[in-house]
């Protein structure tokens, strides 16, 4: 009766004696070819696990990996900097792209160029001397954006033998391996943690991108001052914290944290004085640091969370009174 109800007739074969092994001559999946019509399926619909296959395919886009030691628009690409930090993109690295100029200035169909985190930080370091009002417009810190994680490289050229760049297959969404070498030393990684990247300004006025985790926010062990953050993005969620040595499995989803609103946020609520009419009700506005702490601080930081709510409420009161 169970086999009839679950549609498993001919799929599970009865054994007549102990130790007997039998394999039914059936296909576990419904037959379907590339040019064949979709089969009608079993009727009534079985309650077993047989169903259209659900895919977790990673969304991968091809980028140009700026990896060799040739010239690019930011100068000569070195294999390492003076401290021996690798500049090349490797599997599992977070990569960045620069906002493209208008299409009239760029050849149509050109691949998007991707840069490693270390390479971007090197470029930002070279902009240290741009301090005048005119030179500041040449800075690029506000034009870089995390693109995804390097899924793999096609045509990798470690010895710079070819004249073309490698193809960087970037995971924009979905599961991929992520290298923990760029995280701060002794970073604890657990399943469901979030990996984040932030743009911070150092004491000398130089901007740098830094990786950190949600666990470091919860424990108050972020390796830099949160108040120096100007932008932040969530890179993805950890689904396997011990995939292999120096690697974790990450569900990539690049999302900005607390993007700057164009106007004070509000929600629409029913107007008590007119039926069927909606009116604006302004709500609290949180800055980047407050958003990060509201998301990841727990009950042990109740005093800090109450302080954040009080400051946000004061700002709302000032706005309504202005």
C-alpha positions in Angstrom: 0.0 0.0 0.0 2.9 2.3 0.9 4.5 1.8 -2.6 1.2 2.5 -4.4 0.6 5.7 -2.4 4.2 7.0 -3.0 4.3 5.9 -6.6 7.2 3.5 -5.9 5.9 0.4 -7.6 8.7 -1.3 -9.5 11.2 1.0 -7.8 11.7 -0.9 -4.6 12.0 -4.6 -5.2 10.9 -7.1 -2.6 13.5 -9.6 -1.4 12.5 -13.3 -1.0 15.3 -14.3 1.4 17.9 -13.0 3.8 21.0 -11.7 2.0 19.3 -11.5 -1.4 20.1 -8.4 -3.5 18.0 -7.3 -6.4 18.1 -4.2 -8.6 14.9 -3.2 -10.4 15.3 -2.3 -14.1 13.8 1.1 -13.8 15.0 4.7 -14.1 14.8 6.8 -10.8 14.1 9.9 -12.8 11.4 10.6 -15.4 12.8 10.3 -19.0 13.6 13.7 -20.5 15.9 14.6 -23.4 17.1 18.0 -24.7 14.5 18.0 -27.5 11.8 15.8 -25.9 8.5 17.0 -24.5 8.1 17.3 -20.8 6.7 14.0 -19.5 3.3 14.0 -17.8 4.6 12.5 -14.6 3.0 10.1 -12.3 -0.7 10.4 -11.5 -1.7 10.7 -8.7 1.3 12.9 -7.8 3.6 10.7 -5.5 4.4 11.9 -2.0 8.0 10.8 -2.3 11.0 13.0 -3.0 10.6 12.7 -6.8 10.2 16.3 -8.1 11.6 18.7 -10.6 15.3 19.1 -9.8 16.0 22.2 -7.7 19.3 23.8 -8.6 21.8 25.6 -6.5 23.8 26.6 -9.5 26.2 29.5 -8.7 25.8 32.6 -10.9 29.2 33.1 -12.5 30.2 35.9 -14.8 33.4 36.2 -16.8 35.7 39.1 -15.9 39.2 40.0 -17.0 41.7 39.2 -14.2 44.3 42.0 -14.0 47.0 39.6 -12.8 50.2 40.0 -15.0 53.1 42.4 -14.5 52.1 44.6 -17.5 50.9 48.1 -17.5 47.2 48.9 -16.9 45.4 52.2 -16.4 46.8 52.4 -12.8 50.4 51.7 -13.7 52.6 48.6 -13.6 51.0 45.6 -11.9 53.6 44.0 -9.6 53.4 40.4 -8.6 53.8 41.5 -4.9 54.3 44.7 -3.1 57.3 45.6 -1.0 55.9 43.6 1.9 55.5 40.5 -0.1 51.7 40.6 -0.3 50.4 38.9 -3.4 48.6 41.2 -5.9 47.3 38.5 -8.2 43.8 37.1 -8.1 43.5 33.6 -6.8 40.6 31.2 -6.4 38.5 32.3 -3.4 39.6 35.9 -3.4 37.2 38.8 -3.1 37.5 40.9 -6.3 36.6 44.5 -7.1 35.5 46.4 -10.2 35.8 50.1 -11.0 32.6 51.9 -12.1 32.9 52.1 -15.9 33.1 55.4 -17.8 30.4 56.2 -20.2 30.1 53.8 -23.2 31.3 56.5 -25.6 34.7 56.3 -23.9 35.0 52.6 -23.6 35.0 50.0 -26.5 31.7 48.3 -26.6 31.8 44.6 -25.6 34.9 45.0 -23.5 35.1 42.6 -20.6 34.8 44.1 -17.1 38.2 44.2 -15.4 38.5 42.7 -11.9 41.1 43.5 -9.3 42.2 41.8 -6.1 41.7 43.4 -2.7 45.4 43.9 -2.3 45.8 45.5 -5.7 43.0 47.9 -5.0 44.5 48.8 -1.6 47.8 49.4 -3.4 46.1 51.8 -5.9 44.5 53.7 -3.0 47.8 53.9 -1.2 49.3 55.6 -4.3 46.7 58.3 -4.0 48.0 59.4 -0.6 49.5 62.6 -2.1 46.2 63.8 -3.7 45.2 66.3 -1.0 44.4 69.5 -2.8 40.8 70.3 -3.8 41.6 69.6 -7.4 43.6 66.4 -6.8 40.9 64.9 -4.5 38.7 64.6 -7.6 41.2 62.2 -9.0 40.8 59.8 -6.1 39.1 56.5 -6.8 38.1 55.2 -3.4 34.4 56.0 -4.0 34.4 54.3 -7.4 35.5 50.8 -6.3 32.8 48.2 -5.5 33.1 44.6 -4.5 32.0 42.4 -7.4 32.0 38.9 -6.1 34.4 36.0 -5.3 36.8 34.4 -7.8 35.2 31.0 -8.6 38.1 29.9 -10.8 40.6 31.3 -13.4 40.7 30.3 -17.1 44.1 30.7 -18.7 46.0 31.5 -15.5 49.5 32.8 -16.4 51.7 32.7 -13.3 54.9 33.1 -15.4 53.6 36.0 -17.5 54.2 34.1 -20.7 51.2 35.3 -22.6 50.1 38.7 -23.8 46.5 38.5 -22.6 44.9 38.5 -19.2 43.4 35.5 -17.6 39.6 35.1 -17.5 38.3 35.5 -13.9 35.0 33.6 -13.5 33.4 35.6 -10.6 30.7 34.1 -8.4 28.2 36.9 -8.1 25.6 34.8 -6.3 25.5 31.4 -4.8 27.9 28.9 -3.2 31.7 29.1 -3.8 34.9 28.6 -1.9 36.3 31.7 -0.1 39.9 32.2 1.0 40.3 33.2 4.7 43.9 34.4 4.1 42.7 38.0 3.6 40.8 38.0 6.9 42.4 39.4 10.1 44.7 36.9 11.8 43.1 34.5 14.3 39.6 35.2 12.9 37.1 32.8 14.2 34.8 31.5 11.5 31.6 29.6 12.2 28.6 28.5 10.2 26.0 31.3 9.6 28.6 34.0 10.2 28.6 36.8 7.7 31.8 38.0 5.9 31.8 41.7 5.3 34.1 44.2 3.6 34.4 47.9 4.6 36.0 51.0 3.2 37.8 52.8 6.0 39.9 56.0 6.2 43.2 55.7 8.0 45.0 58.4 10.0 47.0 59.6 7.0 43.9 60.1 4.9 44.5 57.0 2.8 41.4 54.8 2.2 41.7 51.0 2.5 39.3 48.1 2.1 39.2 45.7 5.1 37.6 42.3 5.6 35.8 41.5 8.9 33.1 39.2 10.2 29.8 39.5 12.0 31.3 37.5 14.9 33.9 40.2 15.4 31.1 42.8 15.7 29.2 40.6 18.2 32.3 40.1 20.4 33.6 43.6 20.0 36.8 42.4 18.4 36.7 44.2 15.1 40.4 44.9 14.2 39.8 48.5 13.5 37.7 51.5 14.7 34.2 51.1 13.3 33.8 54.9 13.4 36.4 55.1 10.5 34.1 53.1 8.2 32.6 55.1 5.4 31.0 52.2 3.4 30.4 48.5 4.0 29.1 45.5 2.1 28.0 42.0 3.1 30.0 39.5 1.0 28.1 36.4 1.9 27.0 33.9 4.6 29.3 31.1 5.8 27.7 27.6 5.2 30.8 25.5 5.8 33.5 27.0 8.1 35.9 24.2 7.5 35.7 23.4 3.8 39.5 22.9 3.6 42.7 24.5 4.7 42.3 28.3 4.6 39.0 27.9 2.7 35.4 28.1 3.7 32.2 27.7 1.7 30.4 31.0 1.2 26.9 31.7 -0.1 27.8 34.9 -1.9 25.5 37.9 -2.0 27.0 41.3 -2.3 24.7 43.7 -0.5 25.5 47.2 0.8 25.0 47.9 4.5 23.0 51.1 5.2 23.1 52.8 1.8 22.8 56.5 2.0 19.1 57.5 1.7 18.1 60.2 -0.7 15.5 61.4 1.8 14.5 60.8 5.4 12.9 57.3 5.6 9.2 56.9 6.2 6.4 54.4 6.0 2.9 54.8 4.8 0.2 54.3 7.4 -3.6 54.8 7.3 -4.7 58.4 7.8 -6.9 58.5 10.9 -8.8 61.6 9.6 -9.7 60.3 6.1 -10.8 56.8 5.2 -8.9 55.2 2.4 -6.0 57.7 2.6 -2.4 57.0 3.5 0.0 59.4 5.2 3.7 59.5 5.8 5.1 58.5 9.2 8.8 59.2 9.5 11.0 56.6 11.2 14.4 56.4 12.8 17.5 56.8 10.6 20.6 54.8 11.5 24.1 55.4 10.3 26.4 52.7 9.0 28.0 51.9 12.4 24.6 51.7 14.1 23.2 49.4 11.5 26.1 47.0 11.8 25.8 46.9 15.6 22.0 46.6 15.5 22.3 43.6 13.2 25.0 41.7 15.1 25.1 42.8 18.8 23.3 40.4 21.1 21.6 40.7 24.5 24.9 41.1 26.3 25.2 44.5 24.7 21.7 45.7 25.7 23.1 49.0 27.0 24.8 49.8 23.7 21.7 48.9 21.8 19.6 51.2 24.0 22.1 54.0 23.4 21.8 53.5 19.7 18.0 53.7 19.8 18.1 56.8 22.0 20.4 58.6 19.6 18.4 57.6 16.6 15.2 58.8 18.4 16.8 62.2 19.2 17.8 62.6 15.5 14.2 61.9 14.5 12.9 64.4 17.0 15.2 67.1 15.7 14.2 66.3 12.1 10.5 66.6 12.9 11.1 69.8 14.7 13.1 71.4 11.9 
